[in-house]
Amino acid sequence: MEAIVAATGAFAPPGGVDCAGRLVLTLKNGEEEAGTYTVDWNRKDDLGRDLANGIYFYRLTAGEFDQTRKMILLR
């Protein structure tokens, strides 16, 4: 997963949410300089459990920018 930060500031990259709205993982949360970043994910939740195939939503927030996108997990 790749995120582009246009300006220095708060950077809360993808957090995965299942279809029921439960937060299942936080990939990264913090402040980054402007640039392009890649986040690796091992298909596990925050407790280390394998996630089931299905539809998940992730959210990217950076300054005024806030976007939610859908991803499909297939093994």
Secondary structure, DSSP 8 states (H G I E B T S, - for coil): -EEEESSSEEEE--EEEETT--EEEE---EEE-SEEEE----SB-TTS-B--SEEEEEEEEETTEEEEEEEEE--
